[in-house]
Amino acid sequence: MSNRERCNAILDSFSDTQLINVVAVLQAMKQAIDDTADEAFCEKMARDYENDPERGDPMPIEDFAKQLGIML
């Protein structure tokens, strides 16, 4: 029996009233997993940026704005 089949069997054992709580728990778990994945992605991007030998020198925001024709 696959994990999906096992989950479906467990879900079938709950009443509709109980499923309200099950859905809330599953949504919270899914959000936590998504948040962890997003965090890991952002941390990897930051590490990649810090380790990039061609990242160049930082530019002051005023100089960047001037290049774009924006007055600060």
N, CA, C and O atoms as a Maestro MAE file, in Angstrom:
{
 s_m_m2io_version
 :::
 2.0.0
}

f_m_ct {
 s_m_title
 :::
 protein
 m_atom[288] {
  # First column is atom index #
  i_m_mmod_type
  r_m_x_coord
  r_m_y_coord
  r_m_z_coord
  i_m_residue_number
  s_m_chain_name
  s_m_pdb_residue_name
  s_m_pdb_atom_name
  i_m_atomic_number
  :::
  1 25 0.861 -1.175 0.000 1 A "MET " " N  " 7
  2 3 0.000 0.000 0.000 1 A "MET " " CA " 6
  3 2 0.905 1.235 0.000 1 A "MET " " C  " 6
  4 15 1.823 1.346 0.813 1 A "MET " " O  " 8
  5 25 0.634 2.150 -0.916 2 A "SER " " N  " 7
  6 3 1.443 3.369 -1.011 2 A "SER " " CA " 6
  7 2 1.076 4.330 0.131 2 A "SER " " C  " 6
  8 15 0.049 4.176 0.792 2 A "SER " " O  " 8
  9 25 1.932 5.304 0.335 3 A "ASN " " N  " 7
  10 3 1.641 6.312 1.361 3 A "ASN " " CA " 6
  11 2 0.351 7.064 1.056 3 A "ASN " " C  " 6
  12 15 -0.423 7.380 1.959 3 A "ASN " " O  " 8
  13 25 0.129 7.345 -0.213 4 A "ARG " " N  " 7
  14 3 -1.102 8.046 -0.603 4 A "ARG " " CA " 6
  15 2 -2.332 7.199 -0.272 4 A "ARG " " C  " 6
  16 15 -3.335 7.707 0.229 4 A "ARG " " O  " 8
  17 25 -2.236 5.909 -0.559 5 A "GLU " " N  " 7
  18 3 -3.351 5.007 -0.253 5 A "GLU " " CA " 6
  19 2 -3.565 4.914 1.259 5 A "GLU " " C  " 6
  20 15 -4.703 4.893 1.727 5 A "GLU " " O  " 8
  21 25 -2.480 4.859 2.011 6 A "ARG " " N  " 7
  22 3 -2.598 4.818 3.473 6 A "ARG " " CA " 6
  23 2 -3.255 6.099 3.991 6 A "ARG " " C  " 6
  24 15 -4.122 6.046 4.863 6 A "ARG " " O  " 8
  25 25 -2.844 7.238 3.456 7 A "CYS " " N  " 7
  26 3 -3.439 8.519 3.871 7 A "CYS " " CA " 6
  27 2 -4.929 8.560 3.533 7 A "CYS " " C  " 6
  28 15 -5.752 8.989 4.341 7 A "CYS " " O  " 8
  29 25 -5.255 8.107 2.333 8 A "ASN " " N  " 7
  30 3 -6.668 8.094 1.943 8 A "ASN " " CA " 6
  31 2 -7.482 7.192 2.866 8 A "ASN " " C  " 6
  32 15 -8.605 7.534 3.235 8 A "ASN " " O  " 8
  33 25 -6.926 6.057 3.234 9 A "ALA " " N  " 7
  34 3 -7.628 5.144 4.136 9 A "ALA " " CA " 6
  35 2 -7.846 5.799 5.499 9 A "ALA " " C  " 6
  36 15 -8.912 5.665 6.099 9 A "ALA " " O  " 8
  37 25 -6.833 6.501 5.975 10 A "ILE " " N  " 7
  38 3 -6.971 7.195 7.270 10 A "ILE " " CA " 6
  39 2 -8.016 8.302 7.157 10 A "ILE " " C  " 6
  40 15 -8.864 8.452 8.037 10 A "ILE " " O  " 8
  41 25 -7.954 9.072 6.077 11 A "LEU " " N  " 7
  42 3 -8.930 10.156 5.892 11 A "LEU " " CA " 6
  43 2 -10.354 9.617 5.824 11 A "LEU " " C  " 6
  44 15 -11.282 10.244 6.335 11 A "LEU " " O  " 8
  45 25 -10.528 8.465 5.199 12 A "ASP " " N  " 7
  46 3 -11.853 7.860 5.099 12 A "ASP " " CA " 6
  47 2 -12.415 7.480 6.471 12 A "ASP " " C  " 6
  48 15 -13.627 7.335 6.634 12 A "ASP " " O  " 8
  49 25 -11.531 7.320 7.446 13 A "SER " " N  " 7
  50 3 -11.991 6.917 8.775 13 A "SER " " CA " 6
  51 2 -12.491 8.097 9.616 13 A "SER " " C  " 6
  52 15 -13.077 7.886 10.678 13 A "SER " " O  " 8
  53 25 -12.269 9.332 9.161 14 A "PHE " " N  " 7
  54 3 -12.715 10.513 9.907 14 A "PHE " " CA " 6
  55 2 -14.134 10.913 9.500 14 A "PHE " " C  " 6
  56 15 -14.562 10.697 8.366 14 A "PHE " " O  " 8
  57 25 -14.836 11.493 10.444 15 A "SER " " N  " 7
  58 3 -16.158 12.065 10.123 15 A "SER " " CA " 6
  59 2 -15.934 13.414 9.441 15 A "SER " " C  " 6
  60 15 -14.832 13.960 9.475 15 A "SER " " O  " 8
  61 25 -16.992 13.946 8.823 16 A "ASP " " N  " 7
  62 3 -16.876 15.259 8.179 16 A "ASP " " CA " 6
  63 2 -16.495 16.337 9.191 16 A "ASP " " C  " 6
  64 15 -15.738 17.252 8.868 16 A "ASP " " O  " 8
  65 25 -17.006 16.236 10.388 17 A "THR " " N  " 7
  66 3 -16.681 17.210 11.431 17 A "THR " " CA " 6
  67 2 -15.203 17.120 11.805 17 A "THR " " C  " 6
  68 15 -14.546 18.146 11.981 17 A "THR " " O  " 8
  69 25 -14.691 15.929 11.923 18 A "GLN " " N  " 7
  70 3 -13.277 15.739 12.252 18 A "GLN " " CA " 6
  71 2 -12.370 16.204 11.114 18 A "GLN " " C  " 6
  72 15 -11.255 16.669 11.350 18 A "GLN " " O  " 8
  73 25 -12.852 16.076 9.894 19 A "LEU " " N  " 7
  74 3 -12.050 16.477 8.741 19 A "LEU " " CA " 6
  75 2 -11.753 17.973 8.736 19 A "LEU " " C  " 6
  76 15 -10.748 18.399 8.167 19 A "LEU " " O  " 8
  77 25 -12.602 18.766 9.356 20 A "ILE " " N  " 7
  78 3 -12.347 20.206 9.456 20 A "ILE " " CA " 6
  79 2 -11.001 20.438 10.149 20 A "ILE " " C  " 6
  80 15 -10.186 21.242 9.698 20 A "ILE " " O  " 8
  81 25 -10.785 19.718 11.252 21 A "ASN " " N  " 7
  82 3 -9.524 19.852 11.981 21 A "ASN " " CA " 6
  83 2 -8.361 19.237 11.209 21 A "ASN " " C  " 6
  84 15 -7.251 19.769 11.228 21 A "ASN " " O  " 8
  85 25 -8.609 18.133 10.539 22 A "VAL " " N  " 7
  86 3 -7.564 17.483 9.755 22 A "VAL " " CA " 6
  87 2 -7.090 18.423 8.651 22 A "VAL " " C  " 6
  88 15 -5.888 18.554 8.420 22 A "VAL " " O  " 8
  89 25 -8.015 19.066 7.981 23 A "VAL " " N  " 7
  90 3 -7.660 20.015 6.914 23 A "VAL " " CA " 6
  91 2 -6.809 21.149 7.481 23 A "VAL " " C  " 6
  92 15 -5.815 21.541 6.870 23 A "VAL " " O  " 8
  93 25 -7.188 21.674 8.638 24 A "ALA " " N  " 7
  94 3 -6.425 22.765 9.250 24 A "ALA " " CA " 6
  95 2 -4.997 22.327 9.566 24 A "ALA " " C  " 6
  96 15 -4.048 23.075 9.331 24 A "ALA " " O  " 8
  97 25 -4.849 21.123 10.095 25 A "VAL " " N  " 7
  98 3 -3.520 20.597 10.420 25 A "VAL " " CA " 6
  99 2 -2.699 20.401 9.138 25 A "VAL " " C  " 6
  100 15 -1.528 20.776 9.085 25 A "VAL " " O  " 8
  101 25 -3.312 19.819 8.117 26 A "LEU " " N  " 7
  102 3 -2.603 19.585 6.857 26 A "LEU " " CA " 6
  103 2 -2.175 20.894 6.196 26 A "LEU " " C  " 6
  104 15 -1.070 20.993 5.663 26 A "LEU " " O  " 8
  105 25 -3.058 21.900 6.232 27 A "GLN " " N  " 7
  106 3 -2.705 23.193 5.656 27 A "GLN " " CA " 6
  107 2 -1.537 23.823 6.408 27 A "GLN " " C  " 6
  108 15 -0.642 24.395 5.787 27 A "GLN " " O  " 8
  109 25 -1.535 23.726 7.729 28 A "ALA " " N  " 7
  110 3 -0.436 24.273 8.534 28 A "ALA " " CA " 6
  111 2 0.864 23.537 8.215 28 A "ALA " " C  " 6
  112 15 1.919 24.161 8.104 28 A "ALA " " O  " 8
  113 25 0.793 22.231 8.070 29 A "MET " " N  " 7
  114 3 1.993 21.456 7.734 29 A "MET " " CA " 6
  115 2 2.515 21.829 6.351 29 A "MET " " C  " 6
  116 15 3.720 22.001 6.163 29 A "MET " " O  " 8
  117 25 1.619 21.952 5.393 30 A "LYS " " N  " 7
  118 3 2.007 22.317 4.027 30 A "LYS " " CA " 6
  119 2 2.657 23.689 4.014 30 A "LYS " " C  " 6
  120 15 3.666 23.889 3.339 30 A "LYS " " O  " 8
  121 25 2.092 24.636 4.751 31 A "GLN " " N  " 7
  122 3 2.650 25.991 4.815 31 A "GLN " " CA " 6
  123 2 4.041 25.968 5.442 31 A "GLN " " C  " 6
  124 15 4.943 26.661 4.971 31 A "GLN " " O  " 8
  125 25 4.220 25.183 6.493 32 A "ALA " " N  " 7
  126 3 5.523 25.079 7.151 32 A "ALA " " CA " 6
  127 2 6.564 24.489 6.191 32 A "ALA " " C  " 6
  128 15 7.706 24.944 6.151 32 A "ALA " " O  " 8
  129 25 6.166 23.490 5.433 33 A "ILE " " N  " 7
  130 3 7.080 22.878 4.454 33 A "ILE " " CA " 6
  131 2 7.430 23.885 3.367 33 A "ILE " " C  " 6
  132 15 8.595 24.008 2.988 33 A "ILE " " O  " 8
  133 25 6.434 24.606 2.862 34 A "ASP " " N  " 7
  134 3 6.679 25.624 1.833 34 A "ASP " " CA " 6
  135 2 7.587 26.726 2.357 34 A "ASP " " C  " 6
  136 15 8.498 27.170 1.657 34 A "ASP " " O  " 8
  137 25 7.342 27.170 3.590 35 A "ASP " " N  " 7
  138 3 8.161 28.229 4.186 35 A "ASP " " CA " 6
  139 2 9.606 27.777 4.329 35 A "ASP " " C  " 6
  140 15 10.529 28.550 4.069 35 A "ASP " " O  " 8
  141 25 9.807 26.533 4.739 36 A "THR " " N  " 7
  142 3 11.161 25.991 4.888 36 A "THR " " CA " 6
  143 2 11.861 25.925 3.539 36 A "THR " " C  " 6
  144 15 13.044 26.248 3.430 36 A "THR " " O  " 8
  145 25 11.134 25.511 2.520 37 A "ALA " " N  " 7
  146 3 11.715 25.440 1.174 37 A "ALA " " CA " 6
  147 2 12.064 26.837 0.670 37 A "ALA " " C  " 6
  148 15 13.126 27.031 0.077 37 A "ALA " " O  " 8
  149 25 11.182 27.815 0.900 38 A "ASP " " N  " 7
  150 3 11.449 29.199 0.493 38 A "ASP " " CA " 6
  151 2 12.678 29.746 1.210 38 A "ASP " " C  " 6
  152 15 13.521 30.405 0.601 38 A "ASP " " O  " 8
  153 25 12.770 29.468 2.501 39 A "GLU " " N  " 7
  154 3 13.905 29.929 3.294 39 A "GLU " " CA " 6
  155 2 15.210 29.332 2.777 39 A "GLU " " C  " 6
  156 15 16.211 30.034 2.639 39 A "GLU " " O  " 8
  157 25 15.191 28.054 2.498 40 A "ALA " " N  " 7
  158 3 16.390 27.379 1.986 40 A "ALA " " CA " 6
  159 2 16.796 27.957 0.634 40 A "ALA " " C  " 6
  160 15 17.982 28.145 0.366 40 A "ALA " " O  " 8
  161 25 15.815 28.236 -0.212 41 A "PHE " " N  " 7
  162 3 16.093 28.822 -1.521 41 A "PHE " " CA " 6
  163 2 16.743 30.193 -1.368 41 A "PHE " " C  " 6
  164 15 17.731 30.491 -2.039 41 A "PHE " " O  " 8
  165 25 16.195 31.022 -0.491 42 A "CYS " " N  " 7
  166 3 16.733 32.371 -0.281 42 A "CYS " " CA " 6
  167 2 18.140 32.315 0.316 42 A "CYS " " C  " 6
  168 15 19.014 33.087 -0.077 42 A "CYS " " O  " 8
  169 25 18.356 31.410 1.256 43 A "GLU " " N  " 7
  170 3 19.678 31.264 1.852 43 A "GLU " " CA " 6
  171 2 20.699 30.817 0.803 43 A "GLU " " C  " 6
  172 15 21.837 31.287 0.805 43 A "GLU " " O  " 8
  173 25 20.296 29.919 -0.087 44 A "LYS " " N  " 7
  174 3 21.202 29.473 -1.145 44 A "LYS " " CA " 6
  175 2 21.521 30.624 -2.085 44 A "LYS " " C  " 6
  176 15 22.673 30.784 -2.490 44 A "LYS " " O  " 8
  177 25 20.537 31.420 -2.436 45 A "MET " " N  " 7
  178 3 20.784 32.569 -3.308 45 A "MET " " CA " 6
  179 2 21.759 33.543 -2.648 45 A "MET " " C  " 6
  180 15 22.660 34.058 -3.311 45 A "MET " " O  " 8
  181 25 21.588 33.800 -1.351 46 A "ALA " " N  " 7
  182 3 22.479 34.710 -0.633 46 A "ALA " " CA " 6
  183 2 23.904 34.142 -0.600 46 A "ALA " " C  " 6
  184 15 24.865 34.877 -0.826 46 A "ALA " " O  " 8
  185 25 24.044 32.846 -0.322 47 A "ARG " " N  " 7
  186 3 25.375 32.211 -0.315 47 A "ARG " " CA " 6
  187 2 26.011 32.277 -1.697 47 A "ARG " " C  " 6
  188 15 27.195 32.585 -1.831 47 A "ARG " " O  " 8
  189 25 25.215 31.984 -2.725 48 A "ASP " " N  " 7
  190 3 25.743 32.034 -4.090 48 A "ASP " " CA " 6
  191 2 26.223 33.439 -4.431 48 A "ASP " " C  " 6
  192 15 27.264 33.609 -5.065 48 A "ASP " " O  " 8
  193 25 25.463 34.441 -4.009 49 A "TYR " " N  " 7
  194 3 25.848 35.829 -4.260 49 A "TYR " " CA " 6
  195 2 27.139 36.170 -3.529 49 A "TYR " " C  " 6
  196 15 28.048 36.768 -4.105 49 A "TYR " " O  " 8
  197 25 27.216 35.786 -2.257 50 A "GLU " " N  " 7
  198 3 28.412 36.083 -1.468 50 A "GLU " " CA " 6
  199 2 29.652 35.392 -2.032 50 A "GLU " " C  " 6
  200 15 30.757 35.925 -1.931 50 A "GLU " " O  " 8
  201 25 29.477 34.213 -2.623 51 A "ASN " " N  " 7
  202 3 30.600 33.447 -3.152 51 A "ASN " " CA " 6
  203 2 30.886 33.716 -4.628 51 A "ASN " " C  " 6
  204 15 31.798 33.117 -5.197 51 A "ASN " " O  " 8
  205 25 30.127 34.600 -5.246 52 A "ASP " " N  " 7
  206 3 30.305 34.895 -6.671 52 A "ASP " " CA " 6
  207 2 31.534 35.786 -6.859 52 A "ASP " " C  " 6
  208 15 31.542 36.931 -6.406 52 A "ASP " " O  " 8
  209 25 32.568 35.272 -7.523 53 A "PRO " " N  " 7
  210 3 33.776 36.085 -7.699 53 A "PRO " " CA " 6
  211 2 33.564 37.265 -8.649 53 A "PRO " " C  " 6
  212 15 34.388 38.178 -8.683 53 A "PRO " " O  " 8
  213 25 32.492 37.262 -9.407 54 A "GLU " " N  " 7
  214 3 32.234 38.336 -10.368 54 A "GLU " " CA " 6
  215 2 31.114 39.266 -9.927 54 A "GLU " " C  " 6
  216 15 30.537 39.977 -10.751 54 A "GLU " " O  " 8
  217 25 30.800 39.269 -8.637 55 A "ARG " " N  " 7
  218 3 29.662 40.068 -8.185 55 A "ARG " " CA " 6
  219 2 29.927 41.556 -8.257 55 A "ARG " " C  " 6
  220 15 28.973 42.333 -8.285 55 A "ARG " " O  " 8
  221 25 31.171 41.990 -8.288 56 A "GLY " " N  " 7
  222 3 31.482 43.399 -8.430 56 A "GLY " " CA " 6
  223 2 31.402 44.149 -7.110 56 A "GLY " " C  " 6
  224 15 31.128 43.578 -6.055 56 A "GLY " " O  " 8
  225 25 31.653 45.449 -7.209 57 A "ASP " " N  " 7
  226 3 31.615 46.303 -6.030 57 A "ASP " " CA " 6
  227 2 30.199 46.815 -5.809 57 A "ASP " " C  " 6
  228 15 29.465 47.056 -6.768 57 A "ASP " " O  " 8
  229 25 29.811 46.983 -4.534 58 A "PRO " " N  " 7
  230 3 28.483 47.537 -4.284 58 A "PRO " " CA " 6
  231 2 28.418 48.993 -4.748 58 A "PRO " " C  " 6
  232 15 29.411 49.719 -4.691 58 A "PRO " " O  " 8
  233 25 27.257 49.399 -5.201 59 A "MET " " N  " 7
  234 3 27.055 50.757 -5.687 59 A "MET " " CA " 6
  235 2 26.140 51.496 -4.715 59 A "MET " " C  " 6
  236 15 25.088 50.973 -4.346 59 A "MET " " O  " 8
  237 25 26.515 52.689 -4.299 60 A "PRO " " N  " 7
  238 3 25.618 53.462 -3.435 60 A "PRO " " CA " 6
  239 2 24.282 53.712 -4.144 60 A "PRO " " C  " 6
  240 15 24.232 53.897 -5.360 60 A "PRO " " O  " 8
  241 25 23.217 53.712 -3.365 61 A "ILE " " N  " 7
  242 3 21.876 53.882 -3.938 61 A "ILE " " CA " 6
  243 2 21.750 55.196 -4.696 61 A "ILE " " C  " 6
  244 15 21.033 55.277 -5.693 61 A "ILE " " O  " 8
  245 25 22.447 56.224 -4.224 62 A "GLU " " N  " 7
  246 3 22.389 57.525 -4.902 62 A "GLU " " CA " 6
  247 2 22.959 57.444 -6.317 62 A "GLU " " C  " 6
  248 15 22.393 58.013 -7.250 62 A "GLU " " O  " 8
  249 25 24.082 56.733 -6.477 63 A "ASP " " N  " 7
  250 3 24.681 56.579 -7.808 63 A "ASP " " CA " 6
  251 2 23.788 55.753 -8.721 63 A "ASP " " C  " 6
  252 15 23.635 56.064 -9.902 63 A "ASP " " O  " 8
  253 25 23.199 54.698 -8.168 64 A "PHE " " N  " 7
  254 3 22.300 53.857 -8.946 64 A "PHE " " CA " 6
  255 2 21.088 54.664 -9.406 64 A "PHE " " C  " 6
  256 15 20.684 54.575 -10.565 64 A "PHE " " O  " 8
  257 25 20.515 55.443 -8.505 65 A "ALA " " N  " 7
  258 3 19.362 56.282 -8.857 65 A "ALA " " CA " 6
  259 2 19.736 57.271 -9.939 65 A "ALA " " C  " 6
  260 15 18.964 57.491 -10.873 65 A "ALA " " O  " 8
  261 25 20.916 57.873 -9.826 66 A "LYS " " N  " 7
  262 3 21.365 58.854 -10.817 66 A "LYS " " CA " 6
  263 2 21.475 58.213 -12.191 66 A "LYS " " C  " 6
  264 15 21.086 58.815 -13.191 66 A "LYS " " O  " 8
  265 25 22.018 56.960 -12.248 67 A "GLN " " N  " 7
  266 3 22.126 56.259 -13.535 67 A "GLN " " CA " 6
  267 2 20.758 56.005 -14.159 67 A "GLN " " C  " 6
  268 15 20.614 55.980 -15.381 67 A "GLN " " O  " 8
  269 25 19.763 55.819 -13.306 68 A "LEU " " N  " 7
  270 3 18.412 55.569 -13.808 68 A "LEU " " CA " 6
  271 2 17.636 56.857 -14.056 68 A "LEU " " C  " 6
  272 15 16.500 56.825 -14.527 68 A "LEU " " O  " 8
  273 25 18.256 57.987 -13.737 69 A "GLY " " N  " 7
  274 3 17.577 59.272 -13.917 69 A "GLY " " CA " 6
  275 2 16.555 59.556 -12.834 69 A "GLY " " C  " 6
  276 15 15.590 60.284 -13.064 69 A "GLY " " O  " 8
  277 25 16.756 58.997 -11.673 70 A "ILE " " N  " 7
  278 3 15.832 59.183 -10.560 70 A "ILE " " CA " 6
  279 2 16.451 60.143 -9.563 70 A "ILE " " C  " 6
  280 15 17.613 59.991 -9.185 70 A "ILE " " O  " 8
  281 25 15.690 61.115 -9.145 71 A "MET " " N  " 7
  282 3 16.163 62.069 -8.138 71 A "MET " " CA " 6
  283 2 15.684 61.609 -6.768 71 A "MET " " C  " 6
  284 15 14.491 61.397 -6.553 71 A "MET " " O  " 8
  285 25 16.629 61.458 -5.846 72 A "LEU " " N  " 7
  286 3 16.278 61.071 -4.480 72 A "LEU " " CA " 6
  287 2 16.171 62.282 -3.588 72 A "LEU " " C  " 6
  288 15 15.882 62.149 -2.399 72 A "LEU " " O  " 8
  :::
 }
 m_bond[287] {
  # First column is bond index #
  i_m_from
  i_m_to
  i_m_order
  :::
  1 1 2 1
  2 2 3 1
  3 3 4 2
  4 3 5 1
  5 5 6 1
  6 6 7 1
  7 7 8 2
  8 7 9 1
  9 9 10 1
  10 10 11 1
  11 11 12 2
  12 11 13 1
  13 13 14 1
  14 14 15 1
  15 15 16 2
  16 15 17 1
  17 17 18 1
  18 18 19 1
  19 19 20 2
  20 19 21 1
  21 21 22 1
  22 22 23 1
  23 23 24 2
  24 23 25 1
  25 25 26 1
  26 26 27 1
  27 27 28 2
  28 27 29 1
  29 29 30 1
  30 30 31 1
  31 31 32 2
  32 31 33 1
  33 33 34 1
  34 34 35 1
  35 35 36 2
  36 35 37 1
  37 37 38 1
  38 38 39 1
  39 39 40 2
  40 39 41 1
  41 41 42 1
  42 42 43 1
  43 43 44 2
  44 43 45 1
  45 45 46 1
  46 46 47 1
  47 47 48 2
  48 47 49 1
  49 49 50 1
  50 50 51 1
  51 51 52 2
  52 51 53 1
  53 53 54 1
  54 54 55 1
  55 55 56 2
  56 55 57 1
  57 57 58 1
  58 58 59 1
  59 59 60 2
  60 59 61 1
  61 61 62 1
  62 62 63 1
  63 63 64 2
  64 63 65 1
  65 65 66 1
  66 66 67 1
  67 67 68 2
  68 67 69 1
  69 69 70 1
  70 70 71 1
  71 71 72 2
  72 71 73 1
  73 73 74 1
  74 74 75 1
  75 75 76 2
  76 75 77 1
  77 77 78 1
  78 78 79 1
  79 79 80 2
  80 79 81 1
  81 81 82 1
  82 82 83 1
  83 83 84 2
  84 83 85 1
  85 85 86 1
  86 86 87 1
  87 87 88 2
  88 87 89 1
  89 89 90 1
  90 90 91 1
  91 91 92 2
  92 91 93 1
  93 93 94 1
  94 94 95 1
  95 95 96 2
  96 95 97 1
  97 97 98 1
  98 98 99 1
  99 99 100 2
  100 99 101 1
  101 101 102 1
  102 102 103 1
  103 103 104 2
  104 103 105 1
  105 105 106 1
  106 106 107 1
  107 107 108 2
  108 107 109 1
  109 109 110 1
  110 110 111 1
  111 111 112 2
  112 111 113 1
  113 113 114 1
  114 114 115 1
  115 115 116 2
  116 115 117 1
  117 117 118 1
  118 118 119 1
  119 119 120 2
  120 119 121 1
  121 121 122 1
  122 122 123 1
  123 123 124 2
  124 123 125 1
  125 125 126 1
  126 126 127 1
  127 127 128 2
  128 127 129 1
  129 129 130 1
  130 130 131 1
  131 131 132 2
  132 131 133 1
  133 133 134 1
  134 134 135 1
  135 135 136 2
  136 135 137 1
  137 137 138 1
  138 138 139 1
  139 139 140 2
  140 139 141 1
  141 141 142 1
  142 142 143 1
  143 143 144 2
  144 143 145 1
  145 145 146 1
  146 146 147 1
  147 147 148 2
  148 147 149 1
  149 149 150 1
  150 150 151 1
  151 151 152 2
  152 151 153 1
  153 153 154 1
  154 154 155 1
  155 155 156 2
  156 155 157 1
  157 157 158 1
  158 158 159 1
  159 159 160 2
  160 159 161 1
  161 161 162 1
  162 162 163 1
  163 163 164 2
  164 163 165 1
  165 165 166 1
  166 166 167 1
  167 167 168 2
  168 167 169 1
  169 169 170 1
  170 170 171 1
  171 171 172 2
  172 171 173 1
  173 173 174 1
  174 174 175 1
  175 175 176 2
  176 175 177 1
  177 177 178 1
  178 178 179 1
  179 179 180 2
  180 179 181 1
  181 181 182 1
  182 182 183 1
  183 183 184 2
  184 183 185 1
  185 185 186 1
  186 186 187 1
  187 187 188 2
  188 187 189 1
  189 189 190 1
  190 190 191 1
  191 191 192 2
  192 191 193 1
  193 193 194 1
  194 194 195 1
  195 195 196 2
  196 195 197 1
  197 197 198 1
  198 198 199 1
  199 199 200 2
  200 199 201 1
  201 201 202 1
  202 202 203 1
  203 203 204 2
  204 203 205 1
  205 205 206 1
  206 206 207 1
  207 207 208 2
  208 207 209 1
  209 209 210 1
  210 210 211 1
  211 211 212 2
  212 211 213 1
  213 213 214 1
  214 214 215 1
  215 215 216 2
  216 215 217 1
  217 217 218 1
  218 218 219 1
  219 219 220 2
  220 219 221 1
  221 221 222 1
  222 222 223 1
  223 223 224 2
  224 223 225 1
  225 225 226 1
  226 226 227 1
  227 227 228 2
  228 227 229 1
  229 229 230 1
  230 230 231 1
  231 231 232 2
  232 231 233 1
  233 233 234 1
  234 234 235 1
  235 235 236 2
  236 235 237 1
  237 237 238 1
  238 238 239 1
  239 239 240 2
  240 239 241 1
  241 241 242 1
  242 242 243 1
  243 243 244 2
  244 243 245 1
  245 245 246 1
  246 246 247 1
  247 247 248 2
  248 247 249 1
  249 249 250 1
  250 250 251 1
  251 251 252 2
  252 251 253 1
  253 253 254 1
  254 254 255 1
  255 255 256 2
  256 255 257 1
  257 257 258 1
  258 258 259 1
  259 259 260 2
  260 259 261 1
  261 261 262 1
  262 262 263 1
  263 263 264 2
  264 263 265 1
  265 265 266 1
  266 266 267 1
  267 267 268 2
  268 267 269 1
  269 269 270 1
  270 270 271 1
  271 271 272 2
  272 271 273 1
  273 273 274 1
  274 274 275 1
  275 275 276 2
  276 275 277 1
  277 277 278 1
  278 278 279 1
  279 279 280 2
  280 279 281 1
  281 281 282 1
  282 282 283 1
  283 283 284 2
  284 283 285 1
  285 285 286 1
  286 286 287 1
  287 287 288 2
  :::
 }
}
